[in-house]
Each structure stands twice: as structure tokens, then as C-alpha cells.
């Protein structure tokens, strides 16, 4: 019953944009911090972005600052990741995740994880 489902991934050219969505199965996720991490082929999972339960605070990895924007709609229990100016190095599987504490999320130890959505950026 506990489920996070990502959507919106795909193939884009460098410089393009994508918007990822993550829908939660339970209303209680509205009270959790939520965010995104990614894993490229042959690399370790990397924290990308997080947002507090109230939406008032956001956090980003240095590699995506100024290009990615995280937001949430608690009425829909959904979190979004707007990705602009995409580059080939952004190619990865993107995972939605949720946890009561943002520090836990940035360390890659979130309690709940989605199955991931593939983002491929071609040059």
C-alpha cells in the first residue's frame, strides 16, 4: 500500500527540459519531506533535491542548482521536479523518495523510495 510512483521521464536533447512527477499512495506523505535522487550507469546514487513538508524550504545538489526546481502539491500528495538546461551528465534513473527528515534524505537514507523513471539526455 505504501507506494511512490514516478512519471515524466524520457529522452531529450541537450538544453531541453523535462518535468518529473511523483504521486504518493497515502495522504500521510503530505507531512513528509520529499525529494529526488538519481543514479547514472556505473555511478553511486546521488542526492538531487528535497522539499520540506510545508513546501517552504528547498534543497539542491550543487550540480543542479539554477537548473532544477522542486515543488509539491500536498492536496494531490505529489512532488514535482522541473529540469531545465539538461545535459548528458544528467542522464540517470531518477528516484522519488520521502522521509520525516531532510538530513536523512540528503544522506541517501530515505524511508520510502519509488521505482524510478529513466531520463536520457542526448548530445
Buried (B, 14 or more C-beta within 10 A) or exposed (E): EEEBBBBBBEEBEEEBEBBBBBBBEBEEBBEBBBBBBBBBEEEEBBBBBBBBBEBEEBBBBEBBEEBBBBBBEBEEBBBBBBBBEBEEEBBBBBBBBBBEBBEBBBEEEBEBBBEBBEBBBEE
